[in-house]
Structures are given as C-alpha cells and as structure tokens.
C-alpha cells in the first residue's frame, strides 16, 4: 500500500478530488492510501459475504448491505470496508451526496495485501467509531476473525458458525460458506 500524497488532507478535501484520484483509495490520518489490491480470492470471498448477508436481509429486512462504500470515520479518516451493513434506522436519505458517517454497524474486510498493523488499525477505528462488529476473512487459511465492540475476539474455522445475535437476530452461517468456490 503506497501513499500517493505528501500534504495531509481532510475528508472533505479528499472527497472533492476528481473521482479518478480517489476511486480506489482511502484517507488514513490525512494521507491517501492506495487500495488497488483486488484479487480473485478477495473478490470471491467478498461476493460470498454479500450473498450471505443478502439472503439474511431478504428474510429479515432490518438493514442494507453495501459493497465498497466509503465512510467518514474522523476528520482525517475515510475508510471503505469491502462489505458493510447499516440498520434501516441509519440509512441516509436517497439524495445524500456525502460520505456516510460514522462507521457501519458491520464491516467486513477480506485480507489481501494489508500489513497486520494496517489491518489492526482499521479494525480499531471501525469499532471506535460505531461498528458493532468487524469480520475479517482470511481466504488462504479459510478462517474468520470476529472483532466485537464489546472487546470479544473470536477465531472461527471451518466446521464452525458465525452468529451475530445482538445485531442480526437468527443469523447463523457456516464459516465454509464464506469460502465457497476457493
């Protein structure tokens, strides 16, 4: 992940950049960080997560799923989870032309080229700014780490299930479903 600017920016300055300059980037402590790390494994797991959450929300219409939607998390941080979920009460008006804030109730990240320190910082920021839970998928290991705002951290492997009773009542999905096709 390479930094592409030297002057620190606010989220508003970042959002005002031409679309091609911030399309696949995030703002991290005022610096633009490149996110052009798409890979088949990452996108396959992301697609599976979207399908899993879509099945749930079709039967339990309590919120909406978003793919790579940017959130303003602080004056100098704009982050884009791979997948995010907002409860209906938090959905913005249809004419909103600004970044969503604060963090989504659920953020899903699929490990790609981030360093451990970068990923840990991102998880902490989501949780500190309103996320109830962050799921991190590790495609090569076929495991999920669940980080909850309560401080609970779970490492789930194949043969185990993801459950989110406080946020997604009745949700129960086998870890293997996140890695279908890989």
N, C-alpha and C positions, 0 to 999 in steps of 0.2 A: 504494500500500500504506500503510494508515494504522495507526498504533499505537493500541491501544484501552485500554491501562492506563498508569498512571504509576508504580506500585510495581513494582520488579523481583521476578520470581518465579523459583523453582527449577523444574526439570522436574516434580518431584513435586507441587508446589503447582499447577502448570499442569494436570497430569493429573487432579488432584482437582476441578477446576472442573466445574460442570454441563456435560453433553455439548453443549448448545446454545451454550455460550460458547466452546468450543474446537474445535468440529467442523471449521470451515474456516479455522483459524488455525495459525500456527507460533509457537514461542517462540524469539526471536532475542536472545541476550545478556540474557535475563531479561525481555524485553518481548514482549507479544502483538502479532503482526503479522497483519493480515487477508489471507487468501488467496482471497477470493471473487472470483476473476478468470476464471472459466470462460467459455470462448467456444467456438463451433463448431470453429474451426480448431484450437485447443488440444486439445479433446477428440477430434477426428478423428485427429490425429497420435498422441495418447496411445493411442487404440484400436488404431491400426495397429501401434504398438510392442508392445502386448500380444499381438496376433495373431502378429506376427513371432516374439516370444520363446516364445509357446505352441507354435507349430509346431516350433521347435527343441527345447524341453524334452519334447515328446511323443516325439520320436525319440531324444533324449539326456536321460534323466531324472536329471540331475545337480543339479537345484535347482528352486525355485519362484518364480513371478512374483507380485508384489503390486501393487495399484493404490492409491495414496494412503495408504500405511501409514506411520505416524509412527515415527521413530527417535530415541532419546535419544543425542545426539552429545556432550554435555557437561553439567555440572550446570545450565547455563542455556540450553541449545540443544536444541530438539526440532523436527526438520525432517521434512517429508513430501514425498519425491520423487513426481513424477507416476506413475512406474513404478519398481519396484525388483526386484532379483533376489538371492536368497540361495541359496548352495550347500546341499545336503542336510545336510551336517555342521553347518551353522549354524541349521537350522530349530529353532524353540523347541518346547517340549512343547505339546501341544494345549490344556492348561489354563492357559497363561500369560495373565495378565490385567494385564500391564505393557507398557510401550513396549519395542520391540526395541532392542538396542544391541550393538555400535556400529553404524556405517554399513553399508548393504548392499554386497555385492561390486560390484554395478552399480546406479547411479542414473541414471534418465532424467528429464530436465527438458525441458518444451516451453515455449519463450519465450512469455510473454503480456505482463503489464504490469510485470514486474520492471524495475528500473533495472539498468544494466550493472554497477554497483558491488555491488548486492544479489545479483545472479546470480553474479558472480565470487566473492564472499564465501562463498556457498552451495557452489559447486564446490570451493573450497579446503577448506572444512570437511568435506565428504564425503571428500575424498582424505586429509586429515589424520587422519580417524577411522576409516579402514579400507576405504573403497571402492577397488577396483582400477581402476575406470574410471567416468567420468561422460559420458553422451551428452547433448548439448544440441541440440534440434531448433529450427530457425528456419523456421516454416511459410511466411511470406511470401517468404523467399529460397529455400526448398526446399533447405536445406543443413543439415548436421550438423557440430557441433564435437565431437571426441572428446578428452577430457582423461584422461590415464592417470596413475596414481600414480608411474610411472617418470619423469614430467616431460614426456612426449611429448604434443604437441597436434597434432591433425590437423583440417583443414578439408575436409570431403567435400562434393562437389556431385553433381548428377545425372550419371549415367554412371559413377560410382564405386561402390565396395562397402565396406560395414562388415564388418570381420573382427576377432574377438577370440580369437586362438589360445590365449593363456595362460589365459583364463577360460572361454571357450566353444569348445572344440575343434571344428573343422569348420564353425563358424558363418561364413556369407558371404551377405550380403543387399545387394541394390541399394539405394542411398540413396533412389531414387524410390519404393520400397515404403512408406517412412515417410510419404509424402505422397500416397498413393493417395486419390482422391476429392476432392482440393482443387486 
